[in-house]
Amino acid sequence: MSANSAEPTAEVSVVLVKAGRTKIRYAATLLHDDGTRLAVRAPWAGDGVRDFGFVSFEAGDVFTEYYWRDRWYAVKEVRTGAGVLKGWYCDITRPAVLTGTELVVEDLDLDLWRSADGTDVRRLDEDEFAESGLADRDPRAAGAAVAALDELERLARGDGFTGLLA
């Protein structure tokens, strides 16, 4: 299904799992699924305002979220309700799994932010990742997570970032 096709859009439930528990579940519209990468759109699903200091997510914000079945991250384009680009919030995750209408993604604590103008690129939550114990429980997954964060940061600081989403 393509975002530009005349096919009807499908609704999916995005399920973000962290440490074996469902962190959040929300409805989204499936825009595209080419078998490897999926794109969905959803309004901000959090309660109230989430102020990170460098960006705030709030009611009315719209997220276009990109998930991969073969990559260890998700990229979420964040816009205001009026369509102004705030930037991209990237979650380091295990590869996404779509079963029926449920899109399950396991959050591995590491995150990356890239501002709309590309001048602010920051790694987030490395302390949480270290405290999670993943490196001891699943060294292969921990290595893949760190490599994914490194790759995203390299792309975010260069010219290849928006190419991920094209």
C-alpha positions in Angstrom: 0.0 0.0 0.0 1.3 3.4 -0.9 0.5 6.7 0.8 -0.3 8.1 -2.7 -2.5 5.2 -3.8 -6.3 5.2 -4.1 -6.4 2.2 -1.8 -8.3 2.7 1.4 -6.1 3.3 4.4 -5.9 0.8 7.2 -6.0 1.4 10.9 -3.3 -0.3 13.0 -2.6 -0.3 16.7 1.0 0.7 17.5 2.2 -1.1 20.6 5.4 0.2 22.2 6.8 -2.4 24.6 9.6 -1.7 27.1 11.1 -4.2 29.5 8.5 -6.7 28.6 5.5 -4.5 29.4 3.3 -2.4 27.1 4.4 1.2 27.6 1.8 2.7 25.3 -0.8 1.6 22.7 -2.4 4.0 20.2 -4.3 4.0 17.0 -2.6 5.0 13.8 -3.3 5.1 10.1 -1.1 2.9 7.9 0.2 5.0 5.1 2.7 2.6 3.5 4.0 -0.9 3.8 6.5 -2.2 1.3 7.3 -5.3 3.2 10.4 -3.8 4.8 9.4 -0.3 5.9 6.1 0.8 7.3 4.8 4.3 7.7 2.0 5.3 10.0 0.4 8.6 11.0 -1.1 9.4 14.4 -1.8 12.3 16.7 0.3 12.8 19.8 -0.8 9.9 22.0 0.7 11.0 25.3 -1.1 12.5 28.3 -0.7 16.3 28.4 2.6 18.0 27.3 5.9 16.2 27.3 8.6 18.9 27.5 12.1 17.7 26.9 13.6 21.2 27.2 14.6 21.2 23.5 11.2 20.3 22.1 7.7 19.7 23.5 5.1 17.2 22.3 1.5 18.3 22.9 -2.1 17.8 21.9 -2.5 18.6 18.2 1.0 17.4 17.2 1.0 14.9 14.4 3.6 12.1 14.1 4.5 10.4 10.9 6.3 7.3 12.1 8.6 5.1 10.1 9.4 1.5 11.2 11.6 -1.1 9.7 11.4 -4.9 9.8 15.1 -5.2 9.3 16.6 -2.2 11.2 16.9 -1.5 14.9 15.3 1.9 15.0 12.1 3.9 14.3 12.0 7.5 13.0 9.1 9.8 14.0 8.6 13.1 12.2 6.9 15.5 14.5 4.8 18.4 13.3 2.4 20.8 14.9 -1.3 20.6 14.1 -0.7 23.5 11.6 2.0 21.4 9.8 5.1 23.1 11.1 8.0 20.6 11.3 9.4 20.4 14.9 12.0 17.7 14.0 12.5 13.9 14.3 12.5 11.8 17.4 14.2 8.5 16.8 13.7 5.4 19.0 16.3 2.6 19.1 14.1 -0.6 18.9 14.2 -4.1 17.9 12.9 -4.6 14.3 9.2 -3.9 14.1 6.7 -6.8 13.8 3.2 -6.3 12.2 0.8 -9.1 13.0 -2.7 -8.5 11.6 -3.4 -4.9 12.6 -1.0 -4.8 15.5 2.4 -3.1 15.0 4.7 -4.1 17.9 7.9 -2.4 18.6 10.3 -3.0 21.5 11.9 0.1 22.8 15.6 -0.4 23.9 15.9 2.9 25.8 18.3 4.8 23.5 16.9 7.7 21.5 18.1 10.5 19.2 16.6 13.9 18.4 17.2 15.9 15.2 15.7 19.4 15.0 13.9 20.6 11.9 16.8 22.6 10.7 19.3 19.8 11.5 21.5 22.0 13.8 20.5 20.1 17.0 21.3 16.4 17.0 21.5 14.8 20.4 21.7 11.3 21.8 19.3 10.6 24.6 18.8 8.2 27.4 22.2 6.5 27.3 22.1 6.3 31.1 18.8 4.5 31.0 20.2 2.1 28.4 23.2 1.3 30.6 20.9 0.8 33.6 18.6 -1.5 31.7 21.0 -4.4 31.9 20.5 -5.3 28.2 24.3 -5.6 27.7 24.4 -8.4 30.2 21.1 -10.1 29.3 21.4 -9.9 25.5 24.8 -8.6 24.4 24.0 -9.1 20.7 20.9 -6.9 21.0 22.8 -4.3 23.0 25.5 -4.2 20.3 22.9 -3.8 17.6 21.2 -1.0 19.5 24.4 1.0 19.9 25.3 0.4 16.3 21.8 1.7 15.3 22.2 4.8 17.4 25.7 5.4 15.9 24.2 5.0 12.3 21.3 7.3 13.0 23.6 10.0 14.5 25.9 9.8 11.5 22.9 10.1 9.1 21.3 12.9 11.2 24.6 15.0 11.0 25.0 14.4 7.3 22.9 14.4 4.1 21.4 10.9 4.3 18.8 11.4 7.1 15.8 12.5 5.1 16.6 9.8 2.5 15.6 7.2 5.0 12.0 8.6 4.8 11.7 9.1 1.1 
